[in-house]
Amino acid sequence: MKSVMRFGKKGKLSPRFVGPSEILWRVGKVAYELDLPNELPLVHPVFHVSMLKKCIGDPSTIVPLEGLEIKENLAYEEVRVEILDRQVKRLRNKQVASVKVL
């Protein structure tokens, strides 16, 4: 019997998915070769489609690293925002607040 490669912890709390990876090319009709991180050298890079999860990247959510300035004491400047609208939706057992800011 072949040994099973586990990621991180063993058992119930072991991670089932390992980060987003780039697809290098399609192998056959239902298999893809992935560009896996360097931490996983023993894992075979070809996976069946059923083992992959769809990941759609949103380029507007990516923060550019050039504009970030980190101070020595890890302090940051607070920016105040104006609250335009606030609504509270009531469900059966809880209330959910939604806030619209400027």
Backbone as XML, in Angstrom:
<?xml version="1.0"?>
<chain id="A" units="angstrom">
  <residue number="1" name="MET">
    <atom name="N" x="0.842" y="-1.181" z="0.000"/>
    <atom name="CA" x="0.000" y="0.000" z="0.000"/>
    <atom name="C" x="0.883" y="1.238" z="0.000"/>
  </residue>
  <residue number="2" name="LYS">
    <atom name="N" x="0.552" y="2.215" z="-0.849"/>
    <atom name="CA" x="1.355" y="3.429" z="-0.946"/>
    <atom name="C" x="1.090" y="4.333" z="0.249"/>
  </residue>
  <residue number="3" name="SER">
    <atom name="N" x="2.110" y="5.097" z="0.605"/>
    <atom name="CA" x="1.931" y="6.034" z="1.712"/>
    <atom name="C" x="1.209" y="7.287" z="1.209"/>
  </residue>
  <residue number="4" name="VAL">
    <atom name="N" x="0.464" y="7.921" z="2.094"/>
    <atom name="CA" x="-0.311" y="9.104" z="1.749"/>
    <atom name="C" x="0.443" y="10.324" z="2.240"/>
  </residue>
  <residue number="5" name="MET">
    <atom name="N" x="0.616" y="11.326" z="1.372"/>
    <atom name="CA" x="1.291" y="12.569" z="1.750"/>
    <atom name="C" x="0.292" y="13.479" z="2.433"/>
  </residue>
  <residue number="6" name="ARG">
    <atom name="N" x="0.552" y="13.854" z="3.675"/>
    <atom name="CA" x="-0.339" y="14.749" z="4.411"/>
    <atom name="C" x="0.305" y="16.118" z="4.508"/>
  </residue>
  <residue number="7" name="PHE">
    <atom name="N" x="-0.521" y="17.163" z="4.479"/>
    <atom name="CA" x="-0.035" y="18.530" z="4.566"/>
    <atom name="C" x="-0.179" y="19.014" z="5.997"/>
  </residue>
  <residue number="8" name="GLY">
    <atom name="N" x="0.905" y="19.312" z="6.674"/>
    <atom name="CA" x="0.831" y="19.859" z="8.024"/>
    <atom name="C" x="0.458" y="18.812" z="9.044"/>
  </residue>
  <residue number="9" name="LYS">
    <atom name="N" x="-0.600" y="19.070" z="9.829"/>
    <atom name="CA" x="-1.024" y="18.187" z="10.909"/>
    <atom name="C" x="-1.696" y="16.933" z="10.372"/>
  </residue>
  <residue number="10" name="LYS">
    <atom name="N" x="-1.696" y="15.896" z="11.194"/>
    <atom name="CA" x="-2.403" y="14.675" z="10.832"/>
    <atom name="C" x="-3.784" y="14.681" z="11.462"/>
  </residue>
  <residue number="11" name="GLY">
    <atom name="N" x="-4.696" y="13.983" z="10.865"/>
    <atom name="CA" x="-6.015" y="13.792" z="11.469"/>
    <atom name="C" x="-7.057" y="14.770" z="10.973"/>
  </residue>
  <residue number="12" name="LYS">
    <atom name="N" x="-8.025" y="15.049" z="11.848"/>
    <atom name="CA" x="-9.192" y="15.837" z="11.489"/>
    <atom name="C" x="-8.857" y="17.262" z="11.075"/>
  </residue>
  <residue number="13" name="LEU">
    <atom name="N" x="-7.885" y="17.875" z="11.750"/>
    <atom name="CA" x="-7.601" y="19.283" z="11.521"/>
    <atom name="C" x="-6.545" y="19.516" z="10.451"/>
  </residue>
  <residue number="14" name="SER">
    <atom name="N" x="-6.190" y="18.498" z="9.696"/>
    <atom name="CA" x="-5.192" y="18.683" z="8.650"/>
    <atom name="C" x="-5.790" y="19.503" z="7.515"/>
  </residue>
  <residue number="15" name="PRO">
    <atom name="N" x="-5.021" y="20.398" z="6.904"/>
    <atom name="CA" x="-5.557" y="21.208" z="5.819"/>
    <atom name="C" x="-5.911" y="20.352" z="4.605"/>
  </residue>
  <residue number="16" name="ARG">
    <atom name="N" x="-7.070" y="20.606" z="4.033"/>
    <atom name="CA" x="-7.521" y="19.813" z="2.900"/>
    <atom name="C" x="-7.107" y="20.438" z="1.575"/>
  </residue>
  <residue number="17" name="PHE">
    <atom name="N" x="-6.833" y="21.737" z="1.584"/>
    <atom name="CA" x="-6.435" y="22.419" z="0.374"/>
    <atom name="C" x="-5.170" y="23.213" z="0.653"/>
  </residue>
  <residue number="18" name="VAL">
    <atom name="N" x="-4.295" y="23.258" z="-0.336"/>
    <atom name="CA" x="-3.036" y="23.979" z="-0.199"/>
    <atom name="C" x="-3.039" y="25.119" z="-1.194"/>
  </residue>
  <residue number="19" name="GLY">
    <atom name="N" x="-3.221" y="26.329" z="-0.710"/>
    <atom name="CA" x="-3.153" y="27.582" z="-1.441"/>
    <atom name="C" x="-3.443" y="27.561" z="-2.927"/>
  </residue>
  <residue number="20" name="PRO">
    <atom name="N" x="-3.633" y="28.720" z="-3.526"/>
    <atom name="CA" x="-3.835" y="28.777" z="-4.971"/>
    <atom name="C" x="-2.527" y="28.501" z="-5.708"/>
  </residue>
  <residue number="21" name="SER">
    <atom name="N" x="-2.588" y="27.719" z="-6.760"/>
    <atom name="CA" x="-1.423" y="27.401" z="-7.576"/>
    <atom name="C" x="-1.756" y="27.661" z="-9.034"/>
  </residue>
  <residue number="22" name="GLU">
    <atom name="N" x="-0.755" y="28.032" z="-9.783"/>
    <atom name="CA" x="-0.947" y="28.321" z="-11.194"/>
    <atom name="C" x="-0.971" y="27.020" z="-11.995"/>
  </residue>
  <residue number="23" name="ILE">
    <atom name="N" x="-1.866" y="26.956" z="-12.975"/>
    <atom name="CA" x="-1.942" y="25.785" z="-13.852"/>
    <atom name="C" x="-0.920" y="25.968" z="-14.964"/>
  </residue>
  <residue number="24" name="LEU">
    <atom name="N" x="-0.002" y="25.005" z="-15.086"/>
    <atom name="CA" x="1.024" y="25.095" z="-16.122"/>
    <atom name="C" x="0.483" y="24.650" z="-17.469"/>
  </residue>
  <residue number="25" name="TRP">
    <atom name="N" x="-0.111" y="23.459" z="-17.531"/>
    <atom name="CA" x="-0.739" y="22.994" z="-18.760"/>
    <atom name="C" x="-1.685" y="21.842" z="-18.467"/>
  </residue>
  <residue number="26" name="ARG">
    <atom name="N" x="-2.480" y="21.527" z="-19.475"/>
    <atom name="CA" x="-3.477" y="20.463" z="-19.375"/>
    <atom name="C" x="-2.832" y="19.152" z="-19.806"/>
  </residue>
  <residue number="27" name="VAL">
    <atom name="N" x="-3.010" y="18.124" z="-18.973"/>
    <atom name="CA" x="-2.463" y="16.800" z="-19.264"/>
    <atom name="C" x="-3.658" y="15.889" z="-19.507"/>
  </residue>
  <residue number="28" name="GLY">
    <atom name="N" x="-3.894" y="15.498" z="-20.735"/>
    <atom name="CA" x="-5.055" y="14.669" z="-21.039"/>
    <atom name="C" x="-6.330" y="15.485" z="-21.004"/>
  </residue>
  <residue number="29" name="LYS">
    <atom name="N" x="-7.463" y="14.788" z="-20.826"/>
    <atom name="CA" x="-8.758" y="15.471" z="-20.839"/>
    <atom name="C" x="-9.177" y="15.975" z="-19.466"/>
  </residue>
  <residue number="30" name="VAL">
    <atom name="N" x="-8.770" y="15.284" z="-18.401"/>
    <atom name="CA" x="-9.282" y="15.631" z="-17.073"/>
    <atom name="C" x="-8.179" y="15.819" z="-16.040"/>
  </residue>
  <residue number="31" name="ALA">
    <atom name="N" x="-6.955" y="16.104" z="-16.454"/>
    <atom name="CA" x="-5.854" y="16.291" z="-15.513"/>
    <atom name="C" x="-5.076" y="17.553" z="-15.867"/>
  </residue>
  <residue number="32" name="TYR">
    <atom name="N" x="-4.555" y="18.208" z="-14.829"/>
    <atom name="CA" x="-3.788" y="19.435" z="-15.000"/>
    <atom name="C" x="-2.500" y="19.341" z="-14.200"/>
  </residue>
  <residue number="33" name="GLU">
    <atom name="N" x="-1.430" y="19.941" z="-14.742"/>
    <atom name="CA" x="-0.176" y="20.028" z="-14.001"/>
    <atom name="C" x="-0.096" y="21.407" z="-13.374"/>
  </residue>
  <residue number="34" name="LEU">
    <atom name="N" x="0.191" y="21.440" z="-12.070"/>
    <atom name="CA" x="0.207" y="22.689" z="-11.312"/>
    <atom name="C" x="1.629" y="23.098" z="-10.976"/>
  </residue>
  <residue number="35" name="ASP">
    <atom name="N" x="1.814" y="24.379" z="-10.768"/>
    <atom name="CA" x="3.084" y="24.914" z="-10.295"/>
    <atom name="C" x="3.004" y="24.968" z="-8.769"/>
  </residue>
  <residue number="36" name="LEU">
    <atom name="N" x="3.449" y="23.909" z="-8.107"/>
    <atom name="CA" x="3.347" y="23.805" z="-6.651"/>
    <atom name="C" x="4.455" y="24.600" z="-5.978"/>
  </residue>
  <residue number="37" name="PRO">
    <atom name="N" x="4.242" y="25.057" z="-4.723"/>
    <atom name="CA" x="5.294" y="25.780" z="-4.002"/>
    <atom name="C" x="6.484" y="24.876" z="-3.684"/>
  </residue>
  <residue number="38" name="ASN">
    <atom name="N" x="7.601" y="25.498" z="-3.356"/>
    <atom name="CA" x="8.833" y="24.759" z="-3.084"/>
    <atom name="C" x="8.760" y="23.934" z="-1.801"/>
  </residue>
  <residue number="39" name="GLU">
    <atom name="N" x="7.785" y="24.209" z="-0.929"/>
    <atom name="CA" x="7.649" y="23.451" z="0.319"/>
    <atom name="C" x="7.111" y="22.045" z="0.075"/>
  </residue>
  <residue number="40" name="LEU">
    <atom name="N" x="6.612" y="21.765" z="-1.118"/>
    <atom name="CA" x="6.018" y="20.464" z="-1.429"/>
    <atom name="C" x="6.812" y="19.756" z="-2.536"/>
  </residue>
  <residue number="41" name="PRO">
    <atom name="N" x="8.076" y="19.414" z="-2.282"/>
    <atom name="CA" x="8.863" y="18.798" z="-3.358"/>
    <atom name="C" x="8.486" y="17.344" z="-3.632"/>
  </residue>
  <residue number="42" name="LEU">
    <atom name="N" x="7.880" y="16.656" z="-2.662"/>
    <atom name="CA" x="7.570" y="15.241" z="-2.819"/>
    <atom name="C" x="6.191" y="14.979" z="-3.417"/>
  </residue>
  <residue number="43" name="VAL">
    <atom name="N" x="5.393" y="16.019" z="-3.631"/>
    <atom name="CA" x="4.036" y="15.850" z="-4.154"/>
    <atom name="C" x="4.091" y="15.883" z="-5.678"/>
  </residue>
  <residue number="44" name="HIS">
    <atom name="N" x="3.440" y="14.913" z="-6.314"/>
    <atom name="CA" x="3.377" y="14.852" z="-7.775"/>
    <atom name="C" x="2.510" y="16.007" z="-8.279"/>
  </residue>
  <residue number="45" name="PRO">
    <atom name="N" x="2.965" y="16.786" z="-9.257"/>
    <atom name="CA" x="2.252" y="18.015" z="-9.640"/>
    <atom name="C" x="1.036" y="17.828" z="-10.542"/>
  </residue>
  <residue number="46" name="VAL">
    <atom name="N" x="0.680" y="16.592" z="-10.941"/>
    <atom name="CA" x="-0.466" y="16.381" z="-11.828"/>
    <atom name="C" x="-1.669" y="15.958" z="-10.982"/>
  </residue>
  <residue number="47" name="PHE">
    <atom name="N" x="-2.795" y="16.683" z="-11.159"/>
    <atom name="CA" x="-4.002" y="16.430" z="-10.365"/>
    <atom name="C" x="-5.201" y="16.264" z="-11.274"/>
  </residue>
  <residue number="48" name="HIS">
    <atom name="N" x="-6.147" y="15.438" z="-10.833"/>
    <atom name="CA" x="-7.421" y="15.258" z="-11.529"/>
    <atom name="C" x="-8.286" y="16.483" z="-11.273"/>
  </residue>
  <residue number="49" name="VAL">
    <atom name="N" x="-9.186" y="16.780" z="-12.197"/>
    <atom name="CA" x="-10.046" y="17.951" z="-12.093"/>
    <atom name="C" x="-10.882" y="17.933" z="-10.813"/>
  </residue>
  <residue number="50" name="SER">
    <atom name="N" x="-11.312" y="16.763" z="-10.364"/>
    <atom name="CA" x="-12.152" y="16.667" z="-9.179"/>
    <atom name="C" x="-11.405" y="17.059" z="-7.909"/>
  </residue>
  <residue number="51" name="MET">
    <atom name="N" x="-10.077" y="17.092" z="-7.942"/>
    <atom name="CA" x="-9.298" y="17.459" z="-6.759"/>
    <atom name="C" x="-9.000" y="18.953" z="-6.698"/>
  </residue>
  <residue number="52" name="LEU">
    <atom name="N" x="-9.370" y="19.700" z="-7.729"/>
    <atom name="CA" x="-9.071" y="21.126" z="-7.790"/>
    <atom name="C" x="-10.290" y="21.949" z="-7.417"/>
  </residue>
  <residue number="53" name="LYS">
    <atom name="N" x="-10.044" y="23.136" z="-6.845"/>
    <atom name="CA" x="-11.109" y="24.085" z="-6.534"/>
    <atom name="C" x="-10.942" y="25.299" z="-7.423"/>
  </residue>
  <residue number="54" name="LYS">
    <atom name="N" x="-12.043" y="25.891" z="-7.839"/>
    <atom name="CA" x="-11.997" y="27.056" z="-8.694"/>
    <atom name="C" x="-11.597" y="28.284" z="-7.867"/>
  </residue>
  <residue number="55" name="CYS">
    <atom name="N" x="-10.659" y="29.055" z="-8.367"/>
    <atom name="CA" x="-10.211" y="30.269" z="-7.694"/>
    <atom name="C" x="-10.214" y="31.391" z="-8.713"/>
  </residue>
  <residue number="56" name="ILE">
    <atom name="N" x="-11.070" y="32.376" z="-8.486"/>
    <atom name="CA" x="-11.145" y="33.519" z="-9.394"/>
    <atom name="C" x="-10.504" y="34.702" z="-8.682"/>
  </residue>
  <residue number="57" name="GLY">
    <atom name="N" x="-9.400" y="35.167" z="-9.212"/>
    <atom name="CA" x="-8.700" y="36.295" z="-8.609"/>
    <atom name="C" x="-9.309" y="37.610" z="-9.048"/>
  </residue>
  <residue number="58" name="ASP">
    <atom name="N" x="-9.422" y="38.534" z="-8.110"/>
    <atom name="CA" x="-9.942" y="39.856" z="-8.398"/>
    <atom name="C" x="-8.776" y="40.838" z="-8.350"/>
  </residue>
  <residue number="59" name="PRO">
    <atom name="N" x="-8.353" y="41.390" z="-9.494"/>
    <atom name="CA" x="-7.181" y="42.267" z="-9.483"/>
    <atom name="C" x="-7.388" y="43.548" z="-8.680"/>
  </residue>
  <residue number="60" name="SER">
    <atom name="N" x="-8.632" y="43.951" z="-8.426"/>
    <atom name="CA" x="-8.861" y="45.171" z="-7.652"/>
    <atom name="C" x="-8.583" y="44.961" z="-6.169"/>
  </residue>
  <residue number="61" name="THR">
    <atom name="N" x="-8.555" y="43.723" z="-5.690"/>
    <atom name="CA" x="-8.289" y="43.470" z="-4.274"/>
    <atom name="C" x="-6.807" y="43.292" z="-3.967"/>
  </residue>
  <residue number="62" name="ILE">
    <atom name="N" x="-5.957" y="43.262" z="-4.981"/>
    <atom name="CA" x="-4.526" y="43.096" z="-4.764"/>
    <atom name="C" x="-3.921" y="44.436" z="-4.372"/>
  </residue>
  <residue number="63" name="VAL">
    <atom name="N" x="-3.228" y="44.458" z="-3.246"/>
    <atom name="CA" x="-2.599" y="45.679" z="-2.753"/>
    <atom name="C" x="-1.167" y="45.730" z="-3.275"/>
  </residue>
  <residue number="64" name="PRO">
    <atom name="N" x="-0.777" y="46.822" z="-3.959"/>
    <atom name="CA" x="0.603" y="46.903" z="-4.452"/>
    <atom name="C" x="1.573" y="47.084" z="-3.283"/>
  </residue>
  <residue number="65" name="LEU">
    <atom name="N" x="2.706" y="46.423" z="-3.350"/>
    <atom name="CA" x="3.686" y="46.478" z="-2.269"/>
    <atom name="C" x="4.537" y="47.737" z="-2.320"/>
  </residue>
  <residue number="66" name="GLU">
    <atom name="N" x="4.580" y="48.434" z="-3.455"/>
    <atom name="CA" x="5.438" y="49.609" z="-3.579"/>
    <atom name="C" x="4.964" y="50.760" z="-2.693"/>
  </residue>
  <residue number="67" name="GLY">
    <atom name="N" x="3.662" y="50.906" z="-2.527"/>
    <atom name="CA" x="3.128" y="52.038" z="-1.771"/>
    <atom name="C" x="3.105" y="51.839" z="-0.263"/>
  </residue>
  <residue number="68" name="LEU">
    <atom name="N" x="3.420" y="50.653" z="0.207"/>
    <atom name="CA" x="3.359" y="50.381" z="1.645"/>
    <atom name="C" x="4.634" y="50.837" z="2.329"/>
  </residue>
  <residue number="69" name="GLU">
    <atom name="N" x="4.462" y="51.589" z="3.411"/>
    <atom name="CA" x="5.595" y="52.017" z="4.217"/>
    <atom name="C" x="5.387" y="51.508" z="5.637"/>
  </residue>
  <residue number="70" name="ILE">
    <atom name="N" x="6.302" y="50.688" z="6.097"/>
    <atom name="CA" x="6.210" y="50.143" z="7.448"/>
    <atom name="C" x="7.237" y="50.852" z="8.314"/>
  </residue>
  <residue number="71" name="LYS">
    <atom name="N" x="6.778" y="51.412" z="9.430"/>
    <atom name="CA" x="7.663" y="52.129" z="10.339"/>
    <atom name="C" x="8.373" y="51.134" z="11.248"/>
  </residue>
  <residue number="72" name="GLU">
    <atom name="N" x="9.412" y="51.611" z="11.915"/>
    <atom name="CA" x="10.208" y="50.753" z="12.797"/>
    <atom name="C" x="9.377" y="50.192" z="13.953"/>
  </residue>
  <residue number="73" name="ASN">
    <atom name="N" x="8.460" y="50.996" z="14.515"/>
    <atom name="CA" x="7.673" y="50.555" z="15.669"/>
    <atom name="C" x="6.354" y="49.911" z="15.250"/>
  </residue>
  <residue number="74" name="LEU">
    <atom name="N" x="6.197" y="49.615" z="13.948"/>
    <atom name="CA" x="5.000" y="48.976" z="13.389"/>
    <atom name="C" x="3.727" y="49.779" z="13.646"/>
  </residue>
  <residue number="75" name="ALA">
    <atom name="N" x="3.842" y="51.115" z="13.699"/>
    <atom name="CA" x="2.680" y="51.978" z="13.872"/>
    <atom name="C" x="2.087" y="52.296" z="12.503"/>
  </residue>
  <residue number="76" name="TYR">
    <atom name="N" x="0.852" y="52.736" z="12.488"/>
    <atom name="CA" x="0.185" y="53.095" z="11.245"/>
    <atom name="C" x="-0.674" y="54.325" z="11.481"/>
  </residue>
  <residue number="77" name="GLU">
    <atom name="N" x="-1.017" y="54.995" z="10.405"/>
    <atom name="CA" x="-1.820" y="56.205" z="10.489"/>
    <atom name="C" x="-3.285" y="55.852" z="10.274"/>
  </residue>
  <residue number="78" name="GLU">
    <atom name="N" x="-4.134" y="56.307" z="11.181"/>
    <atom name="CA" x="-5.562" y="56.038" z="11.063"/>
    <atom name="C" x="-6.205" y="57.050" z="10.128"/>
  </residue>
  <residue number="79" name="VAL">
    <atom name="N" x="-7.089" y="56.572" z="9.282"/>
    <atom name="CA" x="-7.824" y="57.430" z="8.355"/>
    <atom name="C" x="-9.300" y="57.326" z="8.701"/>
  </residue>
  <residue number="80" name="ARG">
    <atom name="N" x="-9.899" y="58.471" z="8.995"/>
    <atom name="CA" x="-11.313" y="58.459" z="9.354"/>
    <atom name="C" x="-12.173" y="58.392" z="8.101"/>
  </residue>
  <residue number="81" name="VAL">
    <atom name="N" x="-13.289" y="57.692" z="8.216"/>
    <atom name="CA" x="-14.229" y="57.597" z="7.111"/>
    <atom name="C" x="-15.579" y="58.103" z="7.578"/>
  </residue>
  <residue number="82" name="GLU">
    <atom name="N" x="-16.394" y="58.535" z="6.627"/>
    <atom name="CA" x="-17.724" y="59.036" z="6.947"/>
    <atom name="C" x="-18.748" y="57.943" z="6.692"/>
  </residue>
  <residue number="83" name="ILE">
    <atom name="N" x="-19.601" y="57.691" z="7.671"/>
    <atom name="CA" x="-20.646" y="56.680" z="7.538"/>
    <atom name="C" x="-21.848" y="57.334" z="6.851"/>
  </residue>
  <residue number="84" name="LEU">
    <atom name="N" x="-22.204" y="56.808" z="5.683"/>
    <atom name="CA" x="-23.307" y="57.378" z="4.916"/>
    <atom name="C" x="-24.647" y="56.777" z="5.290"/>
  </residue>
  <residue number="85" name="ASP">
    <atom name="N" x="-24.680" y="55.472" z="5.518"/>
    <atom name="CA" x="-25.945" y="54.803" z="5.794"/>
    <atom name="C" x="-25.684" y="53.586" z="6.656"/>
  </residue>
  <residue number="86" name="ARG">
    <atom name="N" x="-26.629" y="53.279" z="7.540"/>
    <atom name="CA" x="-26.514" y="52.112" z="8.406"/>
    <atom name="C" x="-27.865" y="51.429" z="8.466"/>
  </residue>
  <residue number="87" name="GLN">
    <atom name="N" x="-27.863" y="50.110" z="8.225"/>
    <atom name="CA" x="-29.101" y="49.345" z="8.271"/>
    <atom name="C" x="-28.887" y="48.120" z="9.154"/>
  </residue>
  <residue number="88" name="VAL">
    <atom name="N" x="-29.953" y="47.732" z="9.827"/>
    <atom name="CA" x="-29.915" y="46.521" z="10.647"/>
    <atom name="C" x="-30.995" y="45.585" z="10.123"/>
  </residue>
  <residue number="89" name="LYS">
    <atom name="N" x="-30.552" y="44.428" z="9.629"/>
    <atom name="CA" x="-31.495" y="43.423" z="9.156"/>
    <atom name="C" x="-31.714" y="42.416" z="10.272"/>
  </residue>
  <residue number="90" name="ARG">
    <atom name="N" x="-32.963" y="42.120" z="10.547"/>
    <atom name="CA" x="-33.305" y="41.194" z="11.622"/>
    <atom name="C" x="-33.647" y="39.835" z="11.039"/>
  </residue>
  <residue number="91" name="LEU">
    <atom name="N" x="-32.924" y="38.852" z="11.510"/>
    <atom name="CA" x="-33.210" y="37.474" z="11.151"/>
    <atom name="C" x="-33.966" y="36.844" z="12.310"/>
  </residue>
  <residue number="92" name="ARG">
    <atom name="N" x="-34.107" y="35.552" z="12.324"/>
    <atom name="CA" x="-34.868" y="34.913" z="13.397"/>
    <atom name="C" x="-34.244" y="35.128" z="14.769"/>
  </residue>
  <residue number="93" name="ASN">
    <atom name="N" x="-32.950" y="34.821" z="14.872"/>
    <atom name="CA" x="-32.321" y="34.865" z="16.187"/>
    <atom name="C" x="-31.230" y="35.917" z="16.316"/>
  </residue>
  <residue number="94" name="LYS">
    <atom name="N" x="-30.930" y="36.650" z="15.248"/>
    <atom name="CA" x="-29.844" y="37.616" z="15.341"/>
    <atom name="C" x="-30.111" y="38.816" z="14.456"/>
  </residue>
  <residue number="95" name="GLN">
    <atom name="N" x="-29.316" y="39.859" z="14.677"/>
    <atom name="CA" x="-29.408" y="41.072" z="13.897"/>
    <atom name="C" x="-28.082" y="41.273" z="13.170"/>
  </residue>
  <residue number="96" name="VAL">
    <atom name="N" x="-28.154" y="41.633" z="11.891"/>
    <atom name="CA" x="-26.960" y="41.840" z="11.084"/>
    <atom name="C" x="-26.926" y="43.296" z="10.669"/>
  </residue>
  <residue number="97" name="ALA">
    <atom name="N" x="-25.848" y="43.998" z="11.042"/>
    <atom name="CA" x="-25.709" y="45.413" z="10.711"/>
    <atom name="C" x="-24.875" y="45.556" z="9.454"/>
  </residue>
  <residue number="98" name="SER">
    <atom name="N" x="-25.324" y="46.417" z="8.541"/>
    <atom name="CA" x="-24.533" y="46.722" z="7.346"/>
    <atom name="C" x="-24.317" y="48.239" z="7.310"/>
  </residue>
  <residue number="99" name="VAL">
    <atom name="N" x="-23.087" y="48.636" z="6.979"/>
    <atom name="CA" x="-22.701" y="50.034" z="7.024"/>
    <atom name="C" x="-22.170" y="50.431" z="5.648"/>
  </residue>
  <residue number="100" name="LYS">
    <atom name="N" x="-22.617" y="51.588" z="5.142"/>
    <atom name="CA" x="-22.111" y="52.133" z="3.888"/>
    <atom name="C" x="-21.214" y="53.314" z="4.238"/>
  </residue>
  <residue number="101" name="VAL">
    <atom name="N" x="-19.931" y="53.249" z="3.799"/>
    <atom name="CA" x="-18.970" y="54.302" z="4.144"/>
    <atom name="C" x="-18.516" y="55.035" z="2.894"/>
  </residue>
  <residue number="102" name="LEU">
    <atom name="N" x="-17.930" y="56.197" z="3.110"/>
    <atom name="CA" x="-17.419" y="57.011" z="2.009"/>
    <atom name="C" x="-15.945" y="56.770" z="1.839"/>
  </residue>
</chain>
